[in-house]
Amino acid sequence: MSKLSNSLKALISAPKARPNTVPAPKYIQSVYQKIQQTAESNNVSRPSWLALSTAATMTMNSPESLAILFQLATTVDSVDDRVAVAELMREVGLKCISFNGIPRTINCLNAFKASLPDSVGAQLSRTPTRTPTPENIDDIARRGRALWDSIYNPFETKLYAKLAESHPDLPVHILNSHYGALLSDPAGRTTGATVGRIATSIVAVSCLRAQSGVGPQVTSHVFGLRKALQDGSWADSGESESGANWLASDEGNTWILNSVDEIVESISEGAGSNFAPSRTSKL
């Protein structure tokens, strides 16, 4: 295979293409601390505020900031607790694929793993839990349909048909490859972390809000979060009832959106989302 020319290498790495991940800004820890404190004052669990912060940070492509978030979330001097936080953060990162695509998750999870203390990294699960087999493929499809229906009820069938008009395989792929295989938590897993219904909706809202340009999808997943309270699916999330109710309220929804905006503002240093930035801005 021929080598890339120096000029081609330079073009790939040109500053205007913004080829690199984003360094952690100076005050990102204080942003995370504010999110944590507001969450705790409203009986919101660590998995929920950590899912919000992790998803928004991964959307902004800042693995250095993830390392700071991990340190903040693991003030308890317990290896088991630190492993649990790391497992949750990387599980959230995996679910970000459904909203951000694969590349940013690869960037962030690789760097996040490298940033962890050896005592934590050595204990992370290495057993996959989402491998499809002839025995579990029907269950994956059922899980995906249940999550889809929970989020989009009473428009779940109408939305499926509308997507199929754009491309017949669009809803097939979304439902089976994302809602079934990725966004719904594997049944009976004994390794890794489980994100849960509430935090999964928070991941969706956080990623989409941090992207910009997808307001209708943000609206859909804000409603999806609220519907977890209506259909009782919130109960599998490890969230307290009072915390779940607050997250699904106008006040809680506003907090989620404003918190994501603050993370974006901090990491971008005021430039806004870098998910699809203008290529004409000065560098």
N, C-alpha and C positions, 0 to 999 in steps of 0.2 A: 504494500500500500504506500502510495506516495505521501511525502510529508507536506504539511501546510506551509505555505510561504510565509516569510516574516511579515509581509504586508497584509496577508489575510489574517494572521494571528493578531496583528495590531488593530485591524478592523473589528474583529470579534470583541476585542477588549477596549474598544473606543469608549471614552467617557460618556459620550452622548447616548450610548446603549445601556448605560448603568449596569454593567455586568456583575457587580459584586453585591454581597449582602450588606446590610446597613449596620453600622456600629451602634452600640448602646449610647444614647444621649446621657448627659451628665446627671439629669434629674429624674431619670425613669423610675428609680426606686421609690421616690416620693409619690409618683403617680400611682404605682402599684399599692403603696401603703394606704393611700386615700381610698382606693377601691376596696381593699381589705377591711378597713375600719368601717366604712359605710355598710358593707355586707354584714359584718359581725353585729353592728348596731341594729340590724333588721332581721337577725336570726337566720341569715343566709349562710349556708355551709361553705366550707373551704372548696369542695369540688366545683361549686357554682361560680364563685368569683375567680377561681383559678382557671376554669374553662374559658371564661370571658377574656381574661388577661392573656392566656396562652394563645387563643385563637386570633385575637386582634394583633398580637405581636408576630405571629407566624405569617399573617397576611401582609404585614409590613416587612417581612423578610429580615428580621433582626435577631439572629441566634444569640448574639452577645446579651441582648436584653432578656432572653429566656433564661440565661444563666443567673442573672440578677433576680429574676422572678423566683427561680428555684430557691435561691438563698433566703429570700424573704419568707417563703412559704414553709421553710424547714427550720424554724428557730428552735424546735424541740430537739434536744440532743439524743436522738434515737435513730439508729441506722434503718430499722424497719420503717419508721415514719418517713424517712428521706427516700427510701426505695418506693414507698407507696405514692409519694408526691411525684417522683420521676416517672413512675408507670402511668399515672393519670395524665401528666403533661404530654407524654409521647402518644398516649391513646387519643387525646384530643387532637394532637398534631396529625395523626393518621386520618381522623375524621375530617380534618380541614381539606383533604384531597377533594372531597365532594363539592367544595365551594371555591377553592383556590387553584385546583389542579395539582399535579404531582411535583413539579420542580421545587416550589418553595417548601413543601414538606420534606423533600430530600435534603435541601440545604439546611433547614433548621434542625431536623432530627439528627443528622450526621454531626453537626456542630454541638448540639445539645448533649448527645452521648459523650463526645470527647471532653466536654466541660465538666462532667460529673466526677466526683471523687471516686477513686478506685473501689472503695468499700461499697459504694452504691452501684456503680456500673457493673460490677462483677455479679450482683444479685438480680439484675433485671432479667425478666423472662426471655427465654430464647425459643419458646415453643409457639408456633403459629396456631391461631384459633379460628381462622377464617377460610381454611382450605376447603373448597367445595368437593364433595364426594357424591357418588350415586345415592348414598344413604342419607345425606343431609340437604341435598339440593332443594327438595320440596319444602323443608323447614325454613331454609333461607328465603325462599319466595314468600312463604306465609308471614315471616317476620317483617319483610319489606312491605308487604301489603298492609299489615296491621299498623306499622308506623306511618305509612302514607295516609291511610284512612284517618288515623288519629290527628295528623297535622292539618289535613285539608277538608275534613268533614265540615259541612255537608256537600262540598263541591268536588269530592275526590274522583267520582266517575266522570263528571263534566270536564275536569282538568285533564284527566288521562286522555280523553277523546280529543281535546283541543291540542294537546301536545302531539298526538298521533297525526293530526292534520298537517303539521309542519314536517314530520318525518315519521313513518310508521314505527321505526325502531327507537325513536327518541324516548317515549315513555317506557318502553321495554328495557332499555339500557338504564335509565334513571332508577326505575323501580327495582330491578334485579341486581345491577352492579353497584348501586349506591345505597338505596334505602334497605335493601335486603342484605347484601354482602358486607357493607361498610357501616352505615349509620345506625342500624339496629345492632344491639349487643348480642354476641353469640350466646346461645343458651347453654347453661351448664358449664361454663368455663371455670377452670380452677387455677388459672395462671393469668398474670397481667392485671390490668385494671378494667373496671366497668364504668363507663361514663354516665349512663342512665338517660332517661327521657328528658328531664328538665335541662340538664347540662348540654345534651345534644342540640336542643333548640337554641340554647344560649350560644353554642358554637356557631350555628347557622347564622343567627342574627349578627354576631360579632364579626365573622368573616365578611359577610355581605356589606355591613355598614362600613367596614374598613376599606373595602374595595372602592366604593362610590359607583354611581351609575346604574345601580340595580335596586332602586327604590321599591318597585312592586314585589320583588323577592323578599326584601327586608320586611315589608308589610305582611306578606304571607307567613313568614316564620315568627313574627311577633304574635300573630294570631295562633300559630302552631304552639307556641309556648303557653298561651292562655288555654288552649284546648286540652293540654295535659292535665289541667285542673278540672276541666269539665268532665273528662272521661275517666278520671282516676288513674291514668297511666303515670302520673307524677310519683305515685307511691313507691315505685321501684328505684327511685333516684337517690335515696339516702338523704334527701332534703327534708327538713322539718315542715310540717303543714303550714306554720306561720310564715316561714321563709318562702315556701312555694307560692303561697297566696300573695305575698308582697311582690315577688318577682313577676307575677302575672298581672299585677295592678298597673294603673297608669304611672304611678310613682316608680314602681320597680322597672317598668319598661323604659321610662325616661332615664333612669339611672344607668341601665345597660347601654343605651345609645350614647349618653354623655360620657360614660367611662371609656367606651371605644374611641370616641372623638378625642378624648384627652390623651390616650395612648398614641393615636395617629399623629396628633399635634406634636407630642413630645419626640417621638422617634423621627418624624420628618423634619423636626426643628422649624415647624410652621409652614412647611411647603405643601402639606396635605398628603393624601394617599399616594403611594408610589406603585400601586398595583397596575395602573395603566397611566403613567405620567405623561404629560405633554413632552414631546421631543423637541420643542422649540424653546424651552426654558433655558436660561443661562446656566452654565455649569462652571 
